[in-house]
């Protein structure tokens, strides 16, 4: 009698974990792509002088607000998936980064450096309540991301994780003290792209480690 081959039964819990980790792969590229498309098509926005968060203050600011909120929620979902693999502190820190993104979208930055069009050049001497909330949310989220890079270095991506953490810390320190500077702004943008790639790579590695 011919032997009947049976397909392995998929574990629903494992499938959920993998699906959640998949959001870690999507979150970064989604945020970067949407931000870049806006930066290149929005009148008055200059990639060399303006941070991406300023896009939330323009005429079509709702797009960047939605981008931050959706990307942040995807990061939180990935953190839940990481937690389900048995990790503890790393996922909590990644979740902190995601929550920071959501909050940074809800509380928009103040217009600055001539953007949106009609805004005076330079940085305002006073900060609105929502602008301050945006700065706090972004700072807490970025610090969580930096810490996560070092904690999750134990997943087997030690060199890449630590380099990402150091680079992002340096870029964050630069943008906090010299926002609007061309070199600093471009370096921070590059660091955001690097961090997005790091999150995707870590998520893929954990995804492959989850057995059915």
Backbone as a chain_set.jsonl record, in Angstrom:
{"seq": "XXXXXXXXXXXXXXXXXXXXXXXXXXXXXXXXXXXXXXXXXXXXXXXXXXXXXXXXXXXXXXXXXXXXXXXXXXXXXXXXXXXXXXXXXXXXXXXXXXXXXXXXXXXXXXXXXXXXXXXXXXXXXXXXXXXXXXXXXXXXXXXXXXXXXXXXXXXXXXXXXXXXXXXXXXXXXXXXXXXXXXXXXXXXXXXXXXXXXXXXXXXXXXXXXXXX", "coords": {"N": [[0.845, -1.192, 0.0], [0.552, 2.182, -0.853], [2.377, 4.741, 0.759], [0.973, 7.377, 2.576], [1.735, 10.684, 2.429], [1.895, 13.154, 4.839], [1.319, 16.577, 5.378], [3.144, 18.745, 7.526], [1.603, 19.856, 10.506], [0.667, 23.139, 11.052], [1.593, 25.179, 13.712], [-0.549, 27.241, 15.381], [0.17, 29.253, 17.269], [2.856, 29.654, 16.726], [2.687, 30.627, 14.144], [1.442, 33.079, 14.622], [3.436, 34.39, 16.074], [5.456, 34.58, 14.125], [4.143, 36.169, 12.257], [3.874, 38.564, 13.676], [6.574, 39.248, 14.006], [7.132, 39.74, 11.394], [6.202, 42.293, 10.991], [8.262, 43.803, 11.973], [10.066, 43.72, 9.944], [8.767, 45.121, 7.985], [8.203, 47.659, 9.067], [10.372, 49.625, 9.213], [11.279, 50.025, 6.397], [8.805, 50.893, 5.379], [8.309, 53.299, 6.807], [10.579, 54.821, 6.067], [10.355, 54.922, 3.226], [7.831, 56.207, 2.793], [8.345, 58.643, 4.06], [10.514, 59.648, 2.539], [9.338, 59.893, -0.017], [7.504, 61.925, 0.474], [9.275, 63.958, 1.259], [10.622, 64.469, -1.097], [8.679, 65.454, -2.737], [7.283, 67.493, -1.574], [6.608, 70.889, -1.468], [9.03, 73.275, -0.604], [10.3, 71.729, 1.298], [13.408, 70.648, 2.463], [15.76, 68.23, 2.269], [18.314, 68.438, 3.277], [18.217, 70.223, 5.349], [15.909, 69.974, 6.871], [14.244, 68.007, 9.317], [12.569, 64.831, 9.107], [10.308, 64.743, 10.695], [9.213, 67.245, 10.565], [7.589, 67.214, 8.383], [5.083, 66.62, 9.225], [3.959, 68.996, 9.853], [3.235, 70.379, 7.631], [1.056, 71.314, 4.807], [-0.039, 68.876, 4.008], [0.224, 67.432, 6.307], [-1.025, 65.359, 7.685], [-0.35, 63.006, 6.442], [2.297, 62.337, 7.185], [1.875, 62.186, 9.899], [0.16, 59.973, 10.053], [1.96, 58.146, 9.004], [3.973, 58.016, 10.987], [2.455, 57.042, 13.162], [1.385, 54.578, 12.203], [3.761, 53.211, 11.511], [4.98, 53.147, 14.012], [3.156, 51.524, 15.42], [3.551, 49.143, 14.045], [6.165, 48.593, 14.82], [5.761, 48.144, 17.548], [4.183, 45.848, 17.375], [6.091, 44.088, 16.319], [7.784, 44.003, 18.516], [6.201, 42.641, 20.344], [6.155, 40.166, 19.083], [8.892, 39.535, 19.332], [9.038, 39.279, 22.084], [7.525, 36.983, 22.424], [9.279, 35.066, 21.594], [10.805, 34.528, 23.733], [12.583, 36.397, 24.631], [13.349, 39.187, 26.829], [14.076, 41.979, 27.987], [14.966, 43.317, 25.665], [12.734, 43.297, 23.78], [10.961, 44.948, 25.25], [12.261, 47.394, 25.184], [12.305, 47.879, 22.421], [9.572, 48.092, 22.03], [9.19, 50.44, 23.458], [10.437, 52.245, 21.753], [8.691, 52.082, 19.57], [6.287, 53.049, 20.715], [7.145, 55.614, 21.24], [7.369, 56.595, 18.624], [4.678, 56.597, 17.833], [3.61, 58.466, 19.66], [5.101, 60.688, 18.895], [3.95, 61.177, 16.484], [1.338, 61.821, 17.159], [1.675, 64.112, 18.741], [2.673, 66.836, 17.239], [5.652, 68.3, 15.768], [6.992, 71.66, 16.043], [6.728, 74.164, 13.45], [9.652, 75.022, 11.531], [12.778, 76.521, 10.448], [11.955, 77.693, 7.987], [10.009, 75.957, 7.049], [6.684, 74.766, 7.285], [6.204, 76.404, 4.037], [6.543, 79.847, 4.296], [7.069, 79.974, 6.936], [9.168, 81.565, 9.314], [12.763, 81.829, 8.931], [15.192, 79.787, 10.649], [15.147, 78.581, 14.109], [12.4, 78.586, 16.353], [12.203, 80.652, 19.28], [10.622, 79.953, 21.377], [8.814, 77.053, 22.481], [5.973, 75.179, 21.62], [3.37, 73.482, 23.523], [2.706, 71.02, 22.362], [4.838, 70.742, 20.68], [6.906, 70.432, 22.538], [6.076, 68.044, 23.728], [6.399, 66.395, 21.552], [9.201, 66.447, 21.244], [9.993, 65.249, 23.647], [8.781, 62.701, 23.426], [10.051, 61.729, 21.118], [12.729, 61.732, 21.979], [12.736, 59.921, 24.166], [11.885, 57.629, 22.81], [14.012, 57.282, 20.957], [16.173, 56.859, 22.708], [15.375, 54.449, 23.834], [15.563, 52.845, 21.557], [18.344, 52.939, 21.067], [19.324, 51.676, 23.39], [18.12, 49.19, 23.009], [19.535, 48.211, 20.837], [21.983, 47.458, 21.968], [21.197, 45.63, 23.928], [19.908, 43.626, 22.409], [22.038, 42.712, 21.021], [22.864, 40.308, 21.814], [21.522, 38.45, 20.363], [22.983, 37.34, 18.38], [23.844, 39.055, 16.508], [25.961, 40.755, 17.155], [28.081, 42.625, 16.42], [26.928, 44.212, 14.331], [24.664, 45.178, 15.693], [25.777, 46.658, 17.823], [27.297, 48.567, 16.47], [25.244, 49.914, 15.142], [23.888, 50.958, 17.365], [25.839, 52.718, 18.455], [26.291, 54.483, 16.302], [23.733, 55.57, 15.955], [23.353, 56.794, 18.434], [25.336, 58.791, 18.346], [24.42, 60.284, 16.16], [21.929, 61.102, 17.108], [22.66, 62.662, 19.308], [23.92, 64.681, 17.902], [21.824, 65.828, 16.343], [20.237, 66.759, 18.355], [21.646, 68.839, 19.384], [22.423, 70.447, 17.278], [20.387, 70.997, 15.336], [19.243, 71.471, 12.029], [21.685, 71.952, 10.905], [23.475, 71.115, 8.021], [25.274, 68.854, 7.6], [24.895, 67.44, 9.993], [22.145, 66.947, 9.918], [21.876, 65.315, 7.628], [23.427, 63.169, 8.465], [21.907, 62.235, 10.593], [19.606, 61.422, 9.244], [20.67, 59.313, 7.745], [21.317, 57.634, 9.868], [18.791, 56.958, 10.828], [17.849, 55.424, 8.703], [19.716, 53.322, 8.851], [19.066, 52.257, 11.389], [16.502, 51.365, 10.86], [17.045, 49.337, 9.051], [18.491, 47.672, 10.735], [16.522, 46.84, 12.611], [14.891, 45.367, 10.888], [16.643, 43.289, 10.095], [17.198, 42.012, 12.551], [14.606, 41.158, 13.184], [14.143, 39.34, 11.087], [16.089, 37.419, 11.673], [15.2, 36.425, 14.158], [12.737, 35.503, 13.318], [13.46, 33.356, 11.655], [14.444, 31.715, 13.575], [12.286, 30.753, 14.902], [10.554, 27.842, 15.412], [8.369, 25.529, 13.808]], "CA": [[0.0, 0.0, 0.0], [1.358, 3.395, -0.938], [2.409, 5.534, 1.981], [0.371, 8.683, 2.425], [2.546, 11.72, 3.045], [1.105, 14.189, 5.486], [1.989, 17.844, 5.592], [3.241, 19.081, 8.937], [0.559, 20.741, 11.005], [1.206, 24.44, 11.46], [1.238, 25.596, 15.058], [-1.131, 28.597, 15.305], [0.93, 30.196, 18.094], [4.078, 29.963, 15.992], [2.314, 31.482, 13.014], [1.19, 34.423, 15.149], [4.739, 34.968, 16.401], [6.122, 34.925, 12.871], [3.437, 37.296, 11.647], [4.237, 39.755, 14.43], [7.958, 39.583, 13.662], [7.118, 40.268, 10.035], [6.009, 43.744, 11.039], [9.565, 44.412, 12.201], [10.705, 43.822, 8.626], [8.035, 46.111, 7.193], [8.09, 48.975, 9.713], [11.422, 50.542, 8.795], [11.157, 50.4, 4.989], [7.562, 51.646, 5.188], [8.513, 54.657, 7.32], [11.589, 55.507, 5.249], [9.832, 55.157, 1.879], [6.785, 57.227, 2.837], [8.982, 59.916, 4.406], [11.297, 60.117, 1.396], [8.421, 60.316, -1.082], [6.99, 63.244, 0.857], [10.381, 64.92, 1.268], [11.004, 64.787, -2.474], [7.557, 66.014, -3.493], [6.632, 68.566, -0.817], [7.192, 72.207, -1.745], [9.688, 73.955, 0.499], [11.013, 70.812, 2.195], [14.803, 70.452, 2.065], [16.316, 67.079, 2.99], [19.579, 68.771, 3.922], [18.017, 71.114, 6.492], [14.697, 69.682, 7.629], [14.029, 66.641, 9.793], [11.349, 64.255, 8.559], [9.161, 65.006, 11.56], [8.612, 68.518, 10.168], [6.585, 66.966, 7.347], [3.775, 66.561, 9.887], [3.465, 70.359, 10.061], [2.896, 70.969, 6.339], [-0.344, 71.256, 4.359], [-0.462, 67.472, 3.996], [0.87, 66.864, 7.486], [-1.7, 64.139, 8.143], [0.312, 61.83, 5.859], [3.417, 61.985, 8.04], [1.311, 61.779, 11.19], [-0.268, 58.585, 9.869], [3.168, 57.358, 8.79], [4.588, 57.791, 12.296], [1.584, 56.216, 13.995], [1.333, 53.223, 11.66], [5.093, 52.611, 11.645], [5.174, 52.874, 15.432], [2.351, 50.358, 15.788], [4.217, 47.963, 13.497], [7.32, 48.329, 15.679], [5.225, 47.544, 18.773], [3.79, 44.476, 17.03], [7.327, 43.307, 16.226], [8.271, 43.818, 19.88], [5.391, 41.566, 20.923], [6.676, 38.935, 18.494], [10.184, 39.263, 19.967], [8.748, 38.819, 23.446], [7.008, 35.614, 22.328], [10.393, 34.145, 21.355], [11.472, 34.279, 24.998], [13.397, 37.541, 25.026], [12.681, 39.985, 27.858], [14.298, 43.424, 28.002], [15.063, 43.832, 24.301], [11.413, 43.626, 23.245], [10.385, 46.081, 25.971], [12.908, 48.604, 24.668], [11.804, 48.074, 21.054], [8.209, 48.596, 22.19], [9.318, 51.841, 23.856], [10.73, 52.988, 20.532], [7.457, 52.145, 18.794], [5.355, 53.96, 21.388], [7.685, 56.952, 21.016], [6.993, 57.007, 17.271], [3.238, 56.9, 17.839], [3.425, 59.718, 20.387], [5.681, 61.762, 18.082], [2.981, 61.466, 15.437], [0.173, 62.463, 17.771], [2.104, 65.454, 19.142], [3.499, 67.268, 16.115], [6.731, 69.261, 16.0], [6.711, 73.039, 15.636], [7.354, 74.579, 12.188], [11.004, 75.557, 11.759], [13.7, 76.661, 9.321], [11.281, 78.015, 6.73], [9.023, 74.942, 6.634], [6.155, 74.909, 5.925], [6.483, 77.644, 3.326], [6.006, 80.992, 5.017], [7.617, 79.96, 8.296], [10.431, 82.306, 9.389], [13.993, 81.038, 8.969], [15.719, 79.53, 11.983], [14.331, 77.881, 15.091], [11.648, 79.472, 17.237], [12.784, 80.782, 20.625], [9.71, 79.282, 22.303], [8.298, 75.772, 21.986], [4.588, 74.936, 22.021], [3.21, 72.297, 24.378], [2.761, 69.8, 21.547], [6.213, 70.63, 20.199], [7.686, 69.875, 23.64], [5.681, 66.638, 23.855], [7.034, 65.697, 20.428], [10.617, 66.306, 21.554], [10.133, 64.268, 24.729], [8.428, 61.391, 22.888], [11.117, 61.311, 20.218], [13.946, 61.477, 22.749], [12.556, 58.666, 24.907], [11.866, 56.54, 21.828], [15.352, 57.075, 20.414], [17.004, 56.256, 23.754], [14.965, 53.039, 23.908], [16.136, 52.185, 20.387], [19.788, 52.795, 21.278], [19.517, 50.634, 24.4], [17.716, 47.917, 22.414], [20.617, 47.751, 19.97], [23.005, 46.801, 22.788], [20.604, 44.468, 24.598], [19.637, 42.585, 21.419], [23.294, 42.254, 20.427], [23.01, 38.915, 22.241], [20.803, 37.545, 19.466], [23.908, 36.802, 17.397], [24.226, 40.137, 15.597], [26.633, 41.627, 18.112], [28.805, 43.727, 15.789], [25.964, 45.072, 13.636], [23.807, 45.818, 16.683], [26.525, 47.666, 18.578], [27.628, 49.665, 15.554], [24.008, 50.682, 14.95], [23.64, 51.705, 18.59], [26.807, 53.802, 18.576], [26.039, 55.446, 15.227], [22.48, 56.28, 16.203], [23.574, 57.664, 19.587], [26.102, 59.954, 17.882], [23.548, 61.084, 15.3], [20.892, 61.692, 17.96], [23.312, 63.729, 20.057], [24.172, 65.763, 16.963], [20.585, 66.509, 15.956], [19.696, 67.413, 19.548], [22.423, 70.048, 19.689], [22.68, 71.271, 16.084], [19.339, 70.776, 14.337], [19.303, 72.434, 10.934], [22.998, 71.865, 10.284], [23.374, 70.206, 6.879], [25.988, 67.601, 7.842], [24.248, 66.747, 11.113], [20.829, 66.489, 9.487], [22.058, 64.182, 6.722], [23.929, 62.05, 9.264], [20.782, 61.691, 11.359], [18.757, 60.709, 8.288], [21.348, 58.044, 7.462], [21.216, 56.804, 11.065], [17.423, 56.439, 10.865], [17.806, 54.342, 7.708], [20.495, 52.221, 9.419], [18.285, 51.663, 12.473], [15.393, 50.644, 10.236], [17.626, 48.108, 8.511], [18.84, 46.827, 11.887], [15.298, 46.233, 13.125], [14.454, 44.362, 9.914], [17.561, 42.148, 10.143], [16.949, 41.314, 13.817], [13.303, 40.499, 13.067], [14.321, 38.189, 10.2], [16.86, 36.41, 12.39], [14.318, 35.806, 15.14], [11.726, 34.791, 12.547], [14.033, 32.083, 11.219], [14.701, 30.884, 14.743], [11.025, 30.228, 15.428], [10.261, 26.544, 14.796], [6.937, 25.154, 13.728]], "C": [[0.889, 1.254, 0.0], [1.248, 4.209, 0.344], [1.863, 6.927, 1.715], [1.226, 9.703, 3.175], [1.649, 12.814, 3.614], [1.924, 15.46, 5.653], [2.057, 18.153, 7.083], [2.161, 20.087, 9.342], [1.19, 22.041, 11.497], [0.695, 24.791, 12.851], [0.704, 27.022, 15.004], [-0.324, 29.626, 16.092], [2.214, 30.615, 17.386], [3.795, 30.884, 14.818], [2.056, 32.921, 13.461], [2.507, 35.132, 15.45], [5.462, 35.414, 15.14], [5.459, 36.115, 12.196], [3.801, 38.604, 12.344], [5.66, 40.2, 14.098], [8.054, 40.159, 12.255], [6.921, 41.77, 10.0], [7.316, 44.476, 11.312], [10.344, 44.581, 10.907], [10.063, 44.948, 7.819], [8.125, 47.527, 7.749], [9.102, 49.985, 9.192], [11.315, 50.97, 7.341], [9.901, 51.226, 4.704], [7.751, 53.097, 5.62], [9.475, 55.449, 6.438], [11.029, 55.864, 3.876], [8.784, 56.267, 1.87], [7.386, 58.602, 3.141], [9.752, 60.494, 3.22], [10.408, 60.606, 0.261], [7.848, 61.697, -0.782], [8.088, 64.306, 0.757], [10.729, 65.383, -0.146], [9.9, 65.48, -3.255], [6.862, 67.18, -2.788], [7.352, 69.889, -1.039], [7.804, 72.81, -0.476], [10.46, 73.046, 1.434], [12.396, 70.517, 1.628], [15.408, 69.336, 2.908], [17.6, 67.411, 3.736], [19.391, 69.613, 5.189], [16.861, 70.719, 7.401], [14.63, 68.215, 8.065], [12.691, 66.137, 9.256], [10.129, 64.565, 9.406], [8.478, 66.32, 11.204], [7.559, 68.341, 9.081], [5.183, 66.927, 7.94], [3.175, 67.943, 10.089], [3.002, 71.012, 8.763], [1.429, 70.839, 5.994], [-0.9, 69.83, 4.343], [0.156, 66.731, 5.182], [0.255, 65.568, 7.977], [-1.021, 62.887, 7.599], [1.464, 61.382, 6.75], [2.954, 61.587, 9.435], [0.89, 60.317, 11.118], [0.931, 57.666, 9.696], [3.836, 57.016, 10.119], [3.76, 56.843, 13.15], [1.573, 54.769, 13.506], [2.675, 52.505, 11.805], [5.365, 52.253, 13.098], [4.391, 51.655, 15.89], [2.958, 49.071, 15.241], [5.439, 47.581, 14.334], [6.863, 47.665, 16.974], [4.814, 46.091, 18.517], [5.016, 43.573, 16.934], [7.89, 43.03, 17.612], [7.5, 42.709, 20.584], [5.867, 40.216, 20.39], [8.007, 38.549, 19.107], [9.992, 38.701, 21.375], [8.29, 37.365, 23.437], [8.1, 34.593, 22.02], [11.162, 33.844, 22.639], [12.367, 35.403, 25.47], [12.612, 38.414, 26.01], [12.885, 41.482, 27.678], [14.375, 44.032, 26.609], [13.714, 44.199, 23.718], [10.756, 44.814, 23.942], [10.963, 47.401, 25.452], [12.449, 48.911, 23.242], [10.378, 48.624, 21.104], [8.228, 50.065, 22.597], [9.607, 52.737, 22.666], [9.466, 53.149, 19.694], [6.446, 53.104, 19.392], [5.821, 55.408, 21.206], [7.332, 57.473, 19.633], [5.519, 57.406, 17.203], [2.989, 58.253, 18.496], [3.973, 60.902, 19.6], [4.769, 62.126, 16.918], [1.765, 62.204, 15.973], [0.494, 63.905, 18.159], [3.112, 65.967, 18.107], [4.566, 68.277, 16.536], [6.281, 70.654, 15.586], [7.354, 73.327, 14.281], [8.713, 75.208, 12.46], [11.763, 75.688, 10.445], [13.005, 76.875, 7.979], [10.307, 76.968, 6.236], [7.972, 74.792, 7.715], [6.453, 76.29, 5.33], [5.79, 78.803, 4.042], [6.48, 81.068, 6.451], [8.936, 80.73, 8.316], [11.634, 81.37, 9.432], [14.452, 80.861, 10.406], [14.736, 78.799, 12.867], [13.64, 78.882, 16.005], [12.29, 79.503, 18.622], [11.908, 80.118, 21.683], [9.152, 78.026, 21.65], [6.879, 75.578, 22.505], [4.51, 73.677, 22.88], [3.301, 71.01, 23.556], [4.147, 69.607, 20.94], [7.112, 70.029, 21.273], [7.372, 68.394, 23.833], [6.309, 65.802, 22.745], [8.511, 65.442, 20.715], [10.843, 65.237, 22.627], [9.859, 62.855, 24.211], [9.529, 60.854, 21.984], [12.378, 60.946, 20.97], [13.86, 60.153, 23.497], [12.585, 57.48, 23.945], [13.242, 56.246, 21.275], [16.291, 56.439, 21.447], [16.664, 54.778, 23.947], [15.567, 52.248, 22.748], [17.628, 51.936, 20.573], [20.072, 51.679, 22.282], [19.176, 49.259, 23.835], [18.814, 47.342, 21.529], [21.662, 46.973, 20.775], [22.451, 45.555, 23.485], [20.396, 43.322, 23.612], [20.889, 42.154, 20.66], [23.526, 40.786, 20.765], [22.32, 37.932, 21.305], [21.712, 36.943, 18.4], [24.355, 37.821, 16.377], [24.978, 41.202, 16.387], [27.273, 42.845, 17.448], [27.844, 44.715, 15.136], [25.116, 45.855, 14.639], [24.547, 46.94, 17.413], [26.933, 48.846, 17.707], [26.412, 50.553, 15.337], [23.711, 51.532, 16.172], [24.557, 52.906, 18.741], [26.53, 54.888, 17.546], [24.772, 56.259, 15.511], [22.62, 57.213, 17.405], [24.302, 58.94, 19.167], [25.225, 60.876, 17.04], [22.465, 61.79, 16.112], [21.458, 62.85, 18.775], [23.555, 64.939, 19.16], [22.916, 66.541, 16.637], [19.975, 67.252, 17.145], [20.399, 68.74, 19.827], [22.618, 70.974, 18.488], [21.662, 70.988, 14.99], [19.399, 71.87, 13.279], [20.643, 72.48, 10.245], [22.967, 70.801, 9.199], [24.016, 68.85, 7.157], [25.307, 66.783, 8.925], [22.91, 66.172, 10.682], [20.934, 65.282, 8.564], [22.558, 62.956, 7.465], [22.801, 61.409, 10.059], [19.843, 60.906, 10.45], [19.358, 59.347, 7.958], [21.234, 57.1, 8.645], [19.82, 56.197, 11.198], [17.279, 55.273, 9.887], [18.553, 53.117, 8.234], [19.704, 51.505, 10.507], [17.106, 50.866, 11.931], [15.873, 49.318, 9.662], [17.962, 47.141, 9.639], [17.607, 46.109, 12.431], [14.804, 45.131, 12.195], [15.317, 43.109, 9.996], [17.345, 41.337, 11.423], [15.635, 40.537, 13.748], [13.393, 39.256, 12.19], [15.058, 37.068, 10.919], [15.989, 35.676, 13.418], [13.224, 34.995, 14.452], [12.232, 33.407, 12.14], [14.291, 31.142, 12.378], [13.454, 30.28, 15.352], [10.694, 28.947, 14.681], [8.784, 26.261, 14.816], [6.664, 23.939, 14.612]], "O": [[1.85, 1.352, 0.763], [0.173, 4.344, 0.929], [2.245, 7.578, 0.743], [1.418, 9.604, 4.387], [0.758, 13.324, 2.934], [3.095, 15.406, 6.03], [1.119, 17.851, 7.821], [1.857, 21.031, 8.613], [2.144, 22.02, 12.275], [-0.503, 24.706, 13.121], [1.437, 27.931, 14.617], [-0.149, 30.754, 15.632], [2.611, 31.779, 17.437], [4.563, 31.803, 14.532], [2.41, 33.867, 12.758], [2.683, 36.308, 15.131], [6.02, 36.51, 15.098], [6.138, 36.971, 11.628], [4.01, 39.627, 11.691], [5.918, 41.392, 13.93], [8.94, 40.961, 11.958], [7.409, 42.447, 9.095], [7.47, 45.637, 10.931], [11.181, 45.476, 10.788], [10.74, 45.642, 7.061], [8.123, 48.493, 6.986], [8.729, 51.082, 8.776], [11.263, 52.169, 7.065], [9.929, 52.146, 3.887], [7.397, 54.019, 4.884], [9.216, 56.605, 6.105], [11.208, 56.989, 3.41], [8.842, 57.168, 1.032], [6.984, 59.604, 2.55], [9.653, 61.687, 2.932], [10.701, 61.63, -0.357], [7.722, 62.535, -1.676], [7.866, 65.402, 0.241], [11.083, 66.542, -0.362], [10.154, 66.036, -4.324], [5.951, 67.788, -3.35], [8.56, 69.993, -0.823], [7.172, 72.846, 0.58], [11.205, 73.532, 2.284], [12.536, 70.176, 0.453], [15.551, 69.478, 4.122], [17.942, 66.746, 4.714], [20.303, 69.706, 6.011], [16.839, 71.091, 8.574], [14.921, 67.307, 7.287], [11.788, 66.928, 8.983], [9.02, 64.641, 8.878], [7.297, 66.503, 11.5], [6.724, 69.223, 8.878], [4.203, 67.174, 7.237], [2.007, 68.06, 10.457], [2.43, 72.102, 8.798], [0.643, 70.318, 6.784], [-2.076, 69.608, 4.627], [0.555, 65.571, 5.076], [0.931, 64.762, 8.616], [-1.1, 61.823, 8.213], [1.601, 60.194, 7.043], [3.576, 60.743, 10.08], [1.213, 59.521, 12.0], [0.925, 56.535, 10.183], [4.218, 55.869, 10.351], [4.304, 55.943, 13.789], [1.734, 53.842, 14.299], [2.721, 51.332, 12.177], [5.912, 51.19, 13.39], [4.9, 50.841, 16.66], [2.891, 48.027, 15.889], [5.718, 46.399, 14.534], [7.503, 46.726, 17.448], [5.066, 45.213, 19.342], [4.995, 42.435, 17.404], [8.417, 41.946, 17.863], [8.081, 41.927, 21.336], [5.971, 39.244, 21.139], [8.244, 37.372, 19.379], [10.688, 37.777, 21.795], [8.629, 36.601, 24.34], [7.882, 33.39, 22.164], [12.065, 33.007, 22.642], [12.861, 35.369, 26.597], [11.381, 38.392, 26.031], [11.965, 42.184, 27.258], [13.899, 45.146, 26.394], [13.552, 45.307, 23.206], [10.067, 45.604, 23.297], [10.247, 48.391, 25.301], [12.229, 50.072, 22.896], [10.016, 49.506, 20.325], [7.393, 50.849, 22.145], [9.089, 53.85, 22.575], [9.2, 54.23, 19.168], [5.819, 53.882, 18.674], [5.005, 56.314, 21.04], [7.028, 58.655, 19.474], [5.161, 58.415, 16.597], [2.252, 59.084, 17.965], [3.397, 61.99, 19.623], [4.809, 63.252, 16.422], [1.23, 63.1, 15.32], [-0.311, 64.809, 17.937], [4.274, 65.561, 18.115], [4.41, 69.005, 17.516], [5.299, 70.805, 14.859], [8.423, 72.791, 13.987], [8.91, 75.85, 13.491], [11.425, 75.04, 9.454], [13.411, 76.313, 6.962], [9.819, 77.071, 5.11], [8.291, 74.702, 8.901], [6.891, 77.207, 6.024], [4.6, 78.736, 4.351], [6.32, 82.094, 7.112], [9.75, 80.56, 7.408], [11.53, 80.244, 9.918], [14.144, 81.679, 11.274], [13.638, 78.44, 12.442], [14.223, 79.898, 16.384], [12.85, 78.507, 19.079], [12.39, 79.761, 22.758], [9.033, 77.944, 20.427], [6.612, 75.786, 23.688], [5.466, 72.904, 22.955], [3.899, 70.028, 23.996], [4.586, 68.481, 20.709], [7.982, 69.212, 20.969], [8.269, 67.585, 24.071], [6.701, 64.655, 22.961], [9.016, 64.348, 20.461], [11.765, 64.427, 22.528], [10.605, 61.923, 24.512], [9.898, 59.682, 22.065], [13.033, 59.958, 20.64], [14.798, 59.356, 23.468], [13.22, 56.461, 24.217], [13.612, 55.081, 21.133], [17.106, 55.583, 21.103], [17.548, 53.956, 24.192], [16.024, 51.12, 22.93], [18.121, 50.849, 20.272], [20.946, 50.841, 22.06], [19.852, 48.276, 24.137], [19.002, 46.126, 21.476], [22.166, 45.949, 20.315], [23.148, 44.549, 23.618], [20.676, 42.169, 23.94], [20.81, 41.322, 19.756], [24.292, 40.101, 20.088], [22.504, 36.722, 21.43], [21.263, 36.122, 17.6], [25.145, 37.513, 15.485], [24.673, 42.391, 16.301], [27.032, 43.976, 17.87], [27.939, 45.921, 15.365], [24.878, 47.049, 14.459], [24.011, 48.033, 17.596], [26.915, 49.992, 18.156], [26.516, 51.78, 15.343], [23.326, 52.694, 16.043], [24.108, 53.99, 19.112], [26.533, 56.075, 17.873], [24.747, 57.476, 15.331], [22.063, 58.311, 17.398], [23.93, 60.038, 19.581], [25.277, 62.097, 17.184], [22.124, 62.94, 15.834], [20.817, 63.891, 18.918], [23.414, 66.081, 19.596], [22.926, 67.772, 16.647], [19.281, 68.252, 16.967], [19.823, 69.647, 20.429], [22.94, 72.15, 18.656], [22.035, 70.765, 13.838], [19.583, 73.046, 13.595], [20.75, 72.985, 9.128], [22.481, 69.695, 9.434], [23.379, 67.812, 6.972], [25.159, 65.568, 8.791], [22.573, 65.042, 11.035], [20.166, 64.33, 8.699], [22.171, 61.832, 7.147], [22.741, 60.186, 10.187], [19.341, 59.85, 10.835], [18.645, 58.346, 7.899], [21.071, 55.894, 8.46], [19.679, 55.052, 11.63], [16.661, 54.258, 10.208], [18.077, 51.992, 8.081], [19.674, 50.275, 10.542], [16.752, 49.819, 12.474], [15.189, 48.3, 9.774], [17.745, 45.935, 9.517], [17.648, 44.905, 12.682], [14.35, 44.083, 12.654], [14.798, 41.993, 9.971], [17.314, 40.108, 11.378], [15.56, 39.394, 14.2], [12.79, 38.231, 12.506], [14.695, 35.899, 10.788], [16.044, 34.451, 13.526], [12.83, 33.933, 14.936], [11.517, 32.413, 12.267], [14.352, 29.925, 12.202], [13.537, 29.403, 16.213], [10.564, 28.957, 13.456], [8.051, 26.689, 15.708], [5.528, 23.47, 14.683]]}, "num_chains": 1, "name": "protein.A"}
